[in-house]
Amino acid sequence: RLKYKSDLREVFRGKPVWLSFNKAEHYMKLSMATYGCTFVMYRYCCTGICRLLRHTTCCACFRPKKVMVEGDNCCMCNMAGFKELADMTEDEIIYANFKNRIFEVPFCIISDHKTKSIVLTLRGSISLRDVFTDLVACPEKIDLEGLPEGSMAHKGMLITAKKLKTHLDETKTLDKALSLYPHYDLIITGHSLGAAAAVLLGILYKPIYPELKVYAFSTPCVITRAAAIYCESFVFTIGVGDDFAMRISVETIENLRAQLFEALQNCRLPKYRVIVNGFGYALFGVPSKHLNTTWRDDRPTPHHSVLLPAPNAVPYMFAPSTSATSTEVLLSRLRENCKEMDPNFTSKNKIQEIPGFWKNREVATRKYTNVSLYPAGNILHIVHKKKSKEEKRKADEKTYEMRWLSPDSFDELRVMPRMLLDHLPENVYKVITTVLDEQETEIEDNVEFIM
């Protein structure tokens, strides 16, 4: 198992100053705030309205505004949600755009005096339009100065980043913000879809603003491996646990599909039992004792003889070709295996069903693309620490541990109980704040939050 550590000082030792866990917590808060009033109502079901009312403006359409806001309603509810979650005043918000269309995400530009930076924060997926953007997942070639040759990116997210850059260039809002505070750094941050767009926008703006930095949270598979490594000089990515978004891409979904076909082929259990248990797990969760165990039934039966491969069998989905010769060879091997397991087996009564397997094989091995996409930048992976009985007795024992991972570590889509929960912004923020709260000593200079 990869060695994870609980001490931030050890994890960040030797890293650049800008790779700051404290700053990451601050920017994650801003990324979460971009979700606006919808997230306030989701997070505070009972008190959400009261929290929003103190920041709303009645009949804002007819009143002069200190902040240029687009795409909000007449009561400025999304702006109210942002101020509530970010704990910021209106004077610190330079520009806000809450228009949400396909290939367009809401964003805010903030003058963050705590970190002395201009922060461009992008919203993640929360609407059906955002889902359509996520689903346009085919790789698109991206040619830009400094990028490795042949680099490709998630098409929907790349279009989103390019549209946002065009809007910022036409309105010159980013240039105006930087001109107001010429000594401030440029920071781009976001969660989920917003993180992917932030990474790609950072790549697009890197030649113009060489000192910009990107803080991305739960970043999806967005770019090819060589480009992901190129981003290490300016991108800090944080992922939590079994987050599915950091592992999902066209290729990983196709690999998961092939694994499901193989599991169905080799499964000894009746399928109704698998489905019923699946519904039970969905409703009541997966018992911990079932996570590391499997059902076993080693008794060969005639009923399963066609489905279960013998030691010399060749799985149909991994056959090299579907030519007539290879098909006959595999069929003959399958007949022999069936006879070994069931002496009463005759080729006439069951083997006619076998050629239908080849259609399944074609579905299982069909590839839409051979291009692999990965999360970008310096990737810090945080997991829940598995404690021994002695460690559980210690009150000061850390809850989480972490380590730096390469993009290759996210090349497999894993179906796990917390794959969705570990992606939610409030859970990511809670993990980051918990890690900081549990540190016994102050963080060293290389991870210190400069106020």
N, C-alpha and C positions, 0 to 999 in steps of 0.2 A: 504494500500500500504506500502511496505517496506520503511523505512526511509533512504533516500540517503542524503549525505552531500557533500558540495562543498569545505570545508576547509581540506586540506591535513593533517594539524596538528591534527584535531579531528579524522580523519579516521585512522591515523597511531599511535595514542596515545596508549602506552602500548605494541606496537609491537616490535619484535627483531630488532636490528640495521641493519641486512642484508636485511630486507624488506624495501628497499629504492626505492622510486618512481623515484628519479633522476638517480640512477643506471639502473633502468628498462628502462628509456628513452634511455640511452646509449647503453644498450644491444639490445634493439629493433632496433636501427640503424644498429648494426652489423648483426642482423638476417636478416634485409631487404637487406643488402649488399651482402649476400650470394646468392641472386638470380642472380647476375652477369650482364653480358651485356644485356641479354634479358630484364631485368627490367629497365635498363638505357634507352633502346630504347622505352620501353613502357611509362616510366615516362616523358621522354624528347623527344617527337616525332620529333621535329624540330632540336634540338641541341644535340641529343644523340650521333651522330657520332663524332662531335667535342669534346665532353666530353671524349669519349673513346680514341680518337687518341692520346691525350697527355699522356696516360698511356700505350699504346700498344707498343710492341716490334717487329720490322720487322725481319722476319726470325729467330724467337726465337728458332727454332728447332736446329740451328747450333751455337747458342751462349751459353756460360756458364751462369747458372742461380744462383742467390743468394738464391732464395727460391725454395724448392722442390715442383714442381707443376705437378699434374697428371690429364689427361683427358681434358686438354685445347687444343685449336688450335694453329697453328704456330705463330699467332700474339698475343697470350695470351689475348684474348678478355674478357674472364670471369674474369681473374685476374685484368684486367683493370677496368672492371665494379665494382669489389669488392673494389678496391682502391678508385675509384671515389665516391661510395656511403658511404663507411666507413670513408673516409677522413683519410686514413692511408698510411704510407710509406711502402716500400717493406721490410725495416729492421724489422718492427713490425710483419710481417707475417712469421710464422715458417714453415707452411705446408698447402698446399691446394690440395684438390682432387675434381675435377668437373665431375668425372665419374657418369653417371646417368643410372642406370639399375633398373629393378623390384627388390624391397626390398633393394635398395641401393640409398642413397641420397648424393649429394655433401656436403662437409663440409670444414671448414678452422680452423686451430689452430693459435691463435694470442697471442702474448705477449703484454698485455694491461697495459702499464706503468701508465696510469691515475688511474686505479682502483687497480693496483698491483695484477694482476691476469692473469692466463693462461685461455684464453677463447676458448672453442670449440663451434663453431656456426654451426648449421645444417640448410640446405635449406628446404623450404616447397614445397608444390605441385605446379608444373608449367608445367609438361610434362604428356603425356599419360601414361608413365611408372609409374609415381607417382600416377595417378588415379587408376591403377591396384592395387597398394599397398594399397590405401585407401579402395578399394572394398573388399579386403580379410578381412572382418569385423567380422568374427565369433570369439567368445571368445576362448582364449587358456590359459590353466593353467600355472601359473608361480610359481615355488617353489624357494624361495631364503631366505637366512638368514635375519630375522627381519620382513619379510612380514607376514601379517595375513594368517592363514591357509585357503586354498581354494581360494586364490586370482587368478583372471583371467585378461587377457589383450587382447586388439585388436591384432589378430593374425598377420596381415600384418605388423603392426608397431612394434610388438615384434620381428618378424624375422629381420626387418630392424635394430633395436637396437642391436640384437645379432650379426648380420653380421658386423656391424660397430665396435663393441667391439672386435670381432675376428681380424679384420683388424688392429686396433690400437695396440692390444697385439702382433700381429706377427711382425709388422713394428717397434714397440716400439717408435712411434713418440710422443705419449703423455708423456711417461716416460722421453724421451730426453728433451722435452720442460720443464717439471717440474724440471729436473735436472739442466737446465740452470738458472732457477730462483727458487731456493728451498724455498724461503720465500713467494712466490706468492700463492694465492688461486686458486683453480680450479673451473671454472664457465662453465656450459653448457647452451646454449641458442638456441632458434629456434622459428620459426613461423609456425603455421598450422601443417602439417605433421612433420616438423622439431621440433616443440614443443613437439609433442607426442613422437617422437623418443628420444628427450632430456630427457623427464621425465623417460622413460623406461631405457635409458642408465644411468641416474642418480641412478636409483634403482639398476642396475647391478653393478655400480662402488662404491656404498655407502659403502660396507664392506671394500673396498680397500682404498678409500679416504673418510674418515668419515666427513671431513669438506667441502666437495663439496656442491655447491649450483646450483640450476636450475632456470633460468628465462625463463618462457614459455609464449607465446603470442598466443591468439586465439587457445588454446589447444583443440583438439577434445576429444570426449568421448573415453578414452583410457584404463581405468582400473576400477575394481570393487570398491564399495563404501569404504569398510574397508581399502583397499590399498590406495585409494585416500586420506583418512584421515591420514594414516601413512606417506604420503609424505609431510604433512604440516611442518615437521621439516626442510625441505631443498628445497621445491619447491614454487616459487612465480609465480602465473598465473594471467594474465591480459586479460579480455574479454571486448569487446565493444558492447553495444546496443543489437541488435537482431541477432548477429552472429550465423548463422545456424550451423557452424562446431562444436561449443561447445555443441550443442544439438542433433546432428545427430548420431544415432546408429541403429543397427538392430531393437531393441525394439521400439525406438521412431518412426521409419519409419513404423513399423507394426501398432502402435497405430494411427498414422496419416492416414494410409490406412483405418482402421476401422472407423475413424471419417468421412472420405470422403464418405464411403459407407452409413453411417448414414445420412450425409448431402444430398446425392443424393436421398435417400429414402424419406426424409421429405421435400425436396425442393418444393415449390409451383410454382416456376417460370419455364417457358419453358426452356429446356436445351440450345436451341440455344441462348437465351438471356444471359445465364450464360457464354457461350463460347465467344460470341461477346464482352461482357463487359470485360472478362478476357484478350482478345487480346488488347482491348483498354487500359487497365491498364498496360499491358506489354509494349506497345509502348509509352504511354504518362504519365505513372505514375498513382498512386492512389490519387484522390483528398482527401484532409484532412477531408472533411465533410463525406466521405464515409467510413473512417476507423473505426468510432465508431457508425455507423448506419447500419441497414439492411433493405431490402425491405420487406414490409408487405402486405399481402393480406389475410385477415381473412375470406373471403367468401368461405364456403365449396362448392365445385362443384363436380358433378358426375365424371368428368374426372379425378379428383385427389383423389377420394374416396378410391381407393385401396392403393395409395401411402402414404396418410397422416394418421398417427396413431390417433385413438380416445383416450379419457382419459383412458379407460380400456384396451387399446391394449398393446400387448407385442412386442417390436421390434424384428424382426426376427433374427438379428445378435447377440442378447444377450440371445436367448433362451438357456435353460440349456442343451438340447440334441436334437437330430434329430430322436429319436425313433418314431415308428408309433403312440404311444399313445400321446406323447407330440405334435406331428405334428397335429393330429386330434383336440386336444384341442385348439391349436393356430389357426387352420383354422376355427373352429367354432366361436371363438371370433372375428376373422377377418370378417366373414360373418355377424355377428351381428353388428359390427361397420359400415360395408358398408351399411347395410340396414338402420341404423339410419341416415346416411348422405345422402343416396339416396333411397327413398322409392321404386323406380322402379328397384332397383338392384335385379338381379336374380343370383343365384349361378352358373347356367349353362353357362351363357354367359361370365363370367369373372373369376370365381374361378379356372378354369382350368389353368390359367396363374400363379396362386400363387405358386404351388409346385416348379416352377423354382427358386423361391426365396431362397430355401434351399441351392442350389449350391452357390449362392452369399454369404449366411451366412457362409458357410464353408470357402470360400475365405477370408471373412472379419475377421474371428476369428482365422484363422490358425496362429500358432506361430512357428517361426524357432528356437527361443531360448528364455529362460526365464531369462537369465543373463543380468543384467543391467550394463552398463559401464558409467563412469562419467569422467569429467575433474579432474585433481589431484591438490593437494596442497592448499595453501592459495589463494583463488580466489577473486580478486578485480574486481568488475563489474562496468564499467563506462557507464553512459547513458546521453543523451542530456537532459538538464534541461528544463522542461516545465515552461515557465515564464508567470506570470500574466501581465496585461497591465501596472501596476505600475512598475514592475520589468523591463519591456522592456524599460522604459524611463530612467532607471539608466544605465549610461555608464559603471560603474564598476561591473555590475552584472556578475556572473560566467556563462559560457556556459554549463559546464558539472557538474554532481554530481556523487557520487560513494558510494559504500558500499561493505563490505565483505559478500560473499555468501557461502553457503554450497554446496557440490556437488549435493544434491537433488534438488537444484533450477534449474538444467538444465536437468530435466527428461522428458521434453515435447518439441517436435519439433514444432516451431511456424512459420507459413508462413506469413512473414511480408515484406513490401516494401524494407527495408534496410537489409534484412537477408544476402545478398551477399556483399553489399558495406561495411558493418561493419566488414567483414572478411578480406578485402584487406589490405595488409601490409602498404601501404602508408596512408590509412585512420586511421589505428590503431596508427601509428607513429604520425600523425597529431593531433589526439585526445590527446595523451600523452603530446606532446609538448605544445598544447594549454592549458591544465590543468596547466602545470608548468608556462607558461608565465602569466597566469591570477592570480597567487598567489600574494597577496599584500605584504606579509611579508616573510621573510626567513623561510625555513622549519626547524623545530626543529631538534635537534641532532639525533633523532631516524630515521629520513628520510634524513639526510644531505648527500650530495654527497661528499665523502672524496676524495680530489684530491691527 
